[in-house]
Every structure is written in C-alpha cells, then in structure tokens.
Amino acid sequence: MSADGNWKITISTPMGPQEMTVAIATQGETFTGKAQSPMGDMDFSGKVAGDTLTWSADITKPMPLTLEFDAKVEGDKMTGNVKLGAFGNAPLNGTRI
C-alpha cells in the first residue's frame, strides 16, 4: 500500500461537506502530511498499519476541536471515519489527484 501523493478528501460533517487537499509522504510505519482547506493549512503526522492511516489534528475553525482520522487506502481511493470530538463521527472519502 502506498498512500504517498496528493489527495482530495471530503469529510461529510453535520455542518456540510468539508473539502481539503492533503499531501502524504510515508516512511515505514509513520507518515507526514500537509492539509490545505478553506479553514486553514496544517501539518500533521500519523501511523501506517498495513493499508490504514491514523492521525489526529487540532483545529480552531469553526471551533476548537480535535479530529481523529482512521482511513483505509485502496489504490487511488481512501475511505474512513473522522471522530469529531463530542459531535460524533463523520465519513471520509478521498481520491488521489
């Protein structure tokens, strides 16, 4: 599994779909990433386990919140879940660009 590259990711939140472009670079069992979205840019890092990526991100817009990502990569598709703190979960879908 190689998640390396650029991805367009959509998170289906209660506030509507949130889109971002993410660049991922794996190295063994870890990876680094940079996300760009209308809510701002952020760097993050996470873990690789087989075809699954996990990471968390602290956001401040539209409110302070820690997002916890769990995404599976299959070829040029990414699917998964984002834990939205006290606001439940939201599905994640992505395509390599």
CYANA upper distance limits for C-alpha pairs under 8 A (distance plus 0.5 A):
  1 MET  CA     50 GLY  CA      7.43
  1 MET  CA     51 ASP  CA      6.04
  1 MET  CA     73 VAL  CA      7.64
  1 MET  CA     74 GLU  CA      7.86
  1 MET  CA     75 GLY  CA      7.97
  2 SER  CA     26 THR  CA      8.12
  2 SER  CA     51 ASP  CA      8.42
  2 SER  CA     73 VAL  CA      8.31
  2 SER  CA     75 GLY  CA      8.29
  3 ALA  CA     24 ILE  CA      7.09
  3 ALA  CA     25 ALA  CA      7.78
  3 ALA  CA     26 THR  CA      7.40
  3 ALA  CA     73 VAL  CA      7.02
  4 ASP  CA     23 ALA  CA      8.04
  4 ASP  CA     24 ILE  CA      5.55
  4 ASP  CA     25 ALA  CA      5.30
  4 ASP  CA     26 THR  CA      6.45
  5 GLY  CA     23 ALA  CA      6.12
  5 GLY  CA     24 ILE  CA      5.88
  5 GLY  CA     25 ALA  CA      7.14
  5 GLY  CA     96 ARG  CA      7.60
  5 GLY  CA     97 ILE  CA      8.30
  6 ASN  CA     21 THR  CA      7.49
  6 ASN  CA     22 VAL  CA      6.11
  6 ASN  CA     23 ALA  CA      4.88
  6 ASN  CA     24 ILE  CA      6.87
  6 ASN  CA     96 ARG  CA      6.28
  6 ASN  CA     97 ILE  CA      6.04
  7 TRP  CA     21 THR  CA      6.12
  7 TRP  CA     22 VAL  CA      5.56
  7 TRP  CA     23 ALA  CA      6.80
  7 TRP  CA     24 ILE  CA      8.40
  7 TRP  CA     94 GLY  CA      6.82
  7 TRP  CA     95 THR  CA      6.04
  7 TRP  CA     96 ARG  CA      4.84
  7 TRP  CA     97 ILE  CA      5.87
  8 LYS  CA     19 GLU  CA      7.69
  8 LYS  CA     20 MET  CA      6.42
  8 LYS  CA     21 THR  CA      5.13
  8 LYS  CA     22 VAL  CA      6.90
  8 LYS  CA     94 GLY  CA      5.90
  8 LYS  CA     95 THR  CA      5.99
  8 LYS  CA     96 ARG  CA      6.88
  8 LYS  CA     97 ILE  CA      7.02
  9 ILE  CA     19 GLU  CA      6.22
  9 ILE  CA     20 MET  CA      5.87
  9 ILE  CA     21 THR  CA      6.69
  9 ILE  CA     22 VAL  CA      7.69
  9 ILE  CA     92 LEU  CA      7.41
  9 ILE  CA     93 ASN  CA      6.20
  9 ILE  CA     94 GLY  CA      4.61
  9 ILE  CA     95 THR  CA      7.18
 10 THR  CA     17 PRO  CA      6.78
 10 THR  CA     18 GLN  CA      6.05
 10 THR  CA     19 GLU  CA      4.95
 10 THR  CA     20 MET  CA      7.02
 10 THR  CA     92 LEU  CA      6.30
 10 THR  CA     93 ASN  CA      5.91
 10 THR  CA     94 GLY  CA      6.67
 11 ILE  CA     17 PRO  CA      6.08
 11 ILE  CA     18 GLN  CA      5.63
 11 ILE  CA     19 GLU  CA      6.94
 11 ILE  CA     82 VAL  CA      8.06
 11 ILE  CA     90 ALA  CA      6.89
 11 ILE  CA     91 PRO  CA      6.38
 11 ILE  CA     92 LEU  CA      5.07
 11 ILE  CA     93 ASN  CA      7.12
 12 SER  CA     16 GLY  CA      6.49
 12 SER  CA     17 PRO  CA      4.94
 12 SER  CA     18 GLN  CA      6.93
 12 SER  CA     90 ALA  CA      6.05
 12 SER  CA     91 PRO  CA      6.14
 12 SER  CA     92 LEU  CA      7.07
 13 THR  CA     17 PRO  CA      6.16
 13 THR  CA     18 GLN  CA      7.31
 13 THR  CA     89 ASN  CA      8.46
 13 THR  CA     90 ALA  CA      5.93
 13 THR  CA     91 PRO  CA      8.21
 14 PRO  CA     90 ALA  CA      8.31
 19 GLU  CA     37 SER  CA      6.98
 19 GLU  CA     38 PRO  CA      8.48
 20 MET  CA     35 ALA  CA      6.93
 20 MET  CA     36 GLN  CA      6.05
 20 MET  CA     37 SER  CA      5.02
 20 MET  CA     38 PRO  CA      8.12
 21 THR  CA     35 ALA  CA      6.18
 21 THR  CA     36 GLN  CA      5.74
 21 THR  CA     37 SER  CA      7.05
 22 VAL  CA     33 GLY  CA      7.15
 22 VAL  CA     34 LYS  CA      6.07
 22 VAL  CA     35 ALA  CA      4.85
 22 VAL  CA     36 GLN  CA      6.87
 23 ALA  CA     33 GLY  CA      5.85
 23 ALA  CA     34 LYS  CA      5.78
 23 ALA  CA     35 ALA  CA      7.07
 24 ILE  CA     31 PHE  CA      7.33
 24 ILE  CA     32 THR  CA      6.39
 24 ILE  CA     33 GLY  CA      4.98
 24 ILE  CA     34 LYS  CA      7.40
 25 ALA  CA     31 PHE  CA      6.03
 25 ALA  CA     32 THR  CA      5.99
 25 ALA  CA     33 GLY  CA      6.88
 26 THR  CA     30 THR  CA      6.47
 26 THR  CA     31 PHE  CA      4.58
 26 THR  CA     32 THR  CA      7.01
 26 THR  CA     48 VAL  CA      8.24
 27 GLN  CA     31 PHE  CA      6.14
 28 GLY  CA     48 VAL  CA      7.91
 29 GLU  CA     47 LYS  CA      6.24
 29 GLU  CA     48 VAL  CA      5.14
 29 GLU  CA     49 ALA  CA      6.97
 30 THR  CA     45 SER  CA      7.83
 30 THR  CA     46 GLY  CA      6.19
 30 THR  CA     47 LYS  CA      4.88
 30 THR  CA     48 VAL  CA      5.76
 31 PHE  CA     45 SER  CA      6.08
 31 PHE  CA     46 GLY  CA      5.92
 31 PHE  CA     47 LYS  CA      6.63
 31 PHE  CA     48 VAL  CA      7.33
 32 THR  CA     43 ASP  CA      8.06
 32 THR  CA     44 PHE  CA      6.39
 32 THR  CA     45 SER  CA      4.73
 32 THR  CA     46 GLY  CA      6.98
 33 GLY  CA     43 ASP  CA      6.25
 33 GLY  CA     44 PHE  CA      5.75
 33 GLY  CA     45 SER  CA      6.40
 34 LYS  CA     41 ASP  CA      7.72
 34 LYS  CA     42 MET  CA      6.19
 34 LYS  CA     43 ASP  CA      4.90
 34 LYS  CA     44 PHE  CA      6.75
 35 ALA  CA     41 ASP  CA      6.03
 35 ALA  CA     42 MET  CA      5.82
 35 ALA  CA     43 ASP  CA      6.88
 35 ALA  CA     44 PHE  CA      8.45
 36 GLN  CA     40 GLY  CA      6.66
 36 GLN  CA     41 ASP  CA      4.94
 36 GLN  CA     42 MET  CA      7.24
 37 SER  CA     41 ASP  CA      6.61
 39 MET  CA     61 LYS  CA      6.50
 39 MET  CA     62 PRO  CA      8.08
 44 PHE  CA     55 TRP  CA      8.01
 44 PHE  CA     56 SER  CA      8.03
 44 PHE  CA     57 ALA  CA      7.20
 45 SER  CA     55 TRP  CA      6.85
 45 SER  CA     56 SER  CA      8.42
 46 GLY  CA     53 LEU  CA      7.43
 46 GLY  CA     54 THR  CA      6.07
 46 GLY  CA     55 TRP  CA      4.89
 46 GLY  CA     56 SER  CA      7.87
 47 LYS  CA     53 LEU  CA      6.26
 47 LYS  CA     54 THR  CA      5.88
 47 LYS  CA     55 TRP  CA      7.10
 48 VAL  CA     52 THR  CA      6.33
 48 VAL  CA     53 LEU  CA      5.32
 48 VAL  CA     54 THR  CA      7.26
 49 ALA  CA     53 LEU  CA      7.03
 51 ASP  CA     72 LYS  CA      6.09
 51 ASP  CA     73 VAL  CA      5.95
 51 ASP  CA     74 GLU  CA      7.67
 52 THR  CA     70 ASP  CA      7.50
 52 THR  CA     71 ALA  CA      6.06
 52 THR  CA     72 LYS  CA      4.89
 52 THR  CA     73 VAL  CA      6.78
 53 LEU  CA     69 PHE  CA      8.28
 53 LEU  CA     70 ASP  CA      6.40
 53 LEU  CA     71 ALA  CA      5.71
 53 LEU  CA     72 LYS  CA      6.82
 53 LEU  CA     73 VAL  CA      8.23
 54 THR  CA     68 GLU  CA      8.05
 54 THR  CA     69 PHE  CA      5.93
 54 THR  CA     70 ASP  CA      5.13
 54 THR  CA     71 ALA  CA      6.93
 55 TRP  CA     68 GLU  CA      6.53
 55 TRP  CA     69 PHE  CA      5.74
 55 TRP  CA     70 ASP  CA      7.42
 56 SER  CA     66 THR  CA      7.27
 56 SER  CA     67 LEU  CA      5.95
 56 SER  CA     68 GLU  CA      4.84
 56 SER  CA     69 PHE  CA      6.32
 57 ALA  CA     66 THR  CA      6.12
 57 ALA  CA     67 LEU  CA      5.68
 57 ALA  CA     68 GLU  CA      7.11
 58 ASP  CA     64 PRO  CA      7.69
 58 ASP  CA     65 LEU  CA      6.30
 58 ASP  CA     66 THR  CA      4.88
 58 ASP  CA     67 LEU  CA      6.76
 59 ILE  CA     63 MET  CA      7.66
 59 ILE  CA     64 PRO  CA      5.99
 59 ILE  CA     65 LEU  CA      5.88
 59 ILE  CA     66 THR  CA      6.73
 59 ILE  CA     67 LEU  CA      7.97
 60 THR  CA     64 PRO  CA      4.55
 60 THR  CA     65 LEU  CA      6.96
 65 LEU  CA     84 LEU  CA      7.79
 65 LEU  CA     85 GLY  CA      6.96
 66 THR  CA     84 LEU  CA      7.37
 66 THR  CA     85 GLY  CA      6.61
 67 LEU  CA     82 VAL  CA      6.87
 67 LEU  CA     83 LYS  CA      6.15
 67 LEU  CA     84 LEU  CA      5.72
 67 LEU  CA     85 GLY  CA      6.98
 68 GLU  CA     82 VAL  CA      5.92
 68 GLU  CA     83 LYS  CA      5.43
 68 GLU  CA     84 LEU  CA      7.46
 68 GLU  CA     85 GLY  CA      8.47
 69 PHE  CA     80 GLY  CA      8.02
 69 PHE  CA     81 ASN  CA      6.55
 69 PHE  CA     82 VAL  CA      5.06
 69 PHE  CA     83 LYS  CA      7.04
 70 ASP  CA     80 GLY  CA      6.04
 70 ASP  CA     81 ASN  CA      5.92
 70 ASP  CA     82 VAL  CA      6.90
 71 ALA  CA     78 MET  CA      6.84
 71 ALA  CA     79 THR  CA      5.96
 71 ALA  CA     80 GLY  CA      4.63
 71 ALA  CA     81 ASN  CA      6.91
 71 ALA  CA     92 LEU  CA      7.97
 72 LYS  CA     78 MET  CA      6.04
 72 LYS  CA     79 THR  CA      5.91
 72 LYS  CA     80 GLY  CA      6.43
 73 VAL  CA     77 LYS  CA      6.37
 73 VAL  CA     78 MET  CA      5.04
 73 VAL  CA     79 THR  CA      7.27
 74 GLU  CA     78 MET  CA      6.78
 76 ASP  CA     95 THR  CA      6.14
 76 ASP  CA     96 ARG  CA      5.51
 77 LYS  CA     93 ASN  CA      8.07
 77 LYS  CA     94 GLY  CA      6.23
 77 LYS  CA     95 THR  CA      5.25
 77 LYS  CA     96 ARG  CA      6.99
 78 MET  CA     92 LEU  CA      8.20
 78 MET  CA     93 ASN  CA      6.10
 78 MET  CA     94 GLY  CA      5.14
 78 MET  CA     95 THR  CA      6.63
 79 THR  CA     91 PRO  CA      8.07
 79 THR  CA     92 LEU  CA      6.00
 79 THR  CA     93 ASN  CA      5.11
 79 THR  CA     94 GLY  CA      6.84
 80 GLY  CA     91 PRO  CA      6.39
 80 GLY  CA     92 LEU  CA      5.41
 80 GLY  CA     93 ASN  CA      7.10
 81 ASN  CA     89 ASN  CA      7.08
 81 ASN  CA     90 ALA  CA      6.21
 81 ASN  CA     91 PRO  CA      5.10
 81 ASN  CA     92 LEU  CA      5.78
 82 VAL  CA     89 ASN  CA      6.04
 82 VAL  CA     90 ALA  CA      5.69
 82 VAL  CA     91 PRO  CA      6.75
 82 VAL  CA     92 LEU  CA      7.04
 83 LYS  CA     87 PHE  CA      8.36
 83 LYS  CA     88 GLY  CA      6.51
 83 LYS  CA     89 ASN  CA      4.98
 83 LYS  CA     90 ALA  CA      7.05
 84 LEU  CA     88 GLY  CA      5.85
 84 LEU  CA     89 ASN  CA      6.00
 84 LEU  CA     90 ALA  CA      7.62
